[in-house]
C-alpha cells in the first residue's frame, strides 16, 4: 500500500489506521468471503515491513515522456503490490507477523 507521509513514524501511523479501518473485518458480517473455498475474514495484525519510496520524475512526466492521466498516478492508499503466502499453522503465522523466522511458501 502506498502511504504519503513526512517520515516513517507518520507512514506507520497512517498505514496502521488504514489496516485497522479497511482490512480488519473481525466482528463484522463478511458473508460470502472465501479463500480457496474456505470461509474467511480479513484480520489486520500489523505491518510486516515499511519501505521508503520517492518520486524520481515530476508528476507531469513518465519514462515514455507522456503526461499520465489521474487514474495512472498511484496516490495515498493505493495498493501497489501484494504477496500470496501459504503458512502451515498459527505458530508459524505468529512468528511471521512478529518479524521472526518462519516457514512460509511464497506463491507466484
Buried (B, 14 or more C-beta within 10 A) or exposed (E): BBBEBEEEEEBBEBBBEBBEEEEBBEEEEEEEEEEEEEEEEEEBEEBEEEEEEEEEEEEEEEEEEEEBEEEEEBEEEEEEEEEEEEBEEEEBBEBBBEEEEBEBEEEE
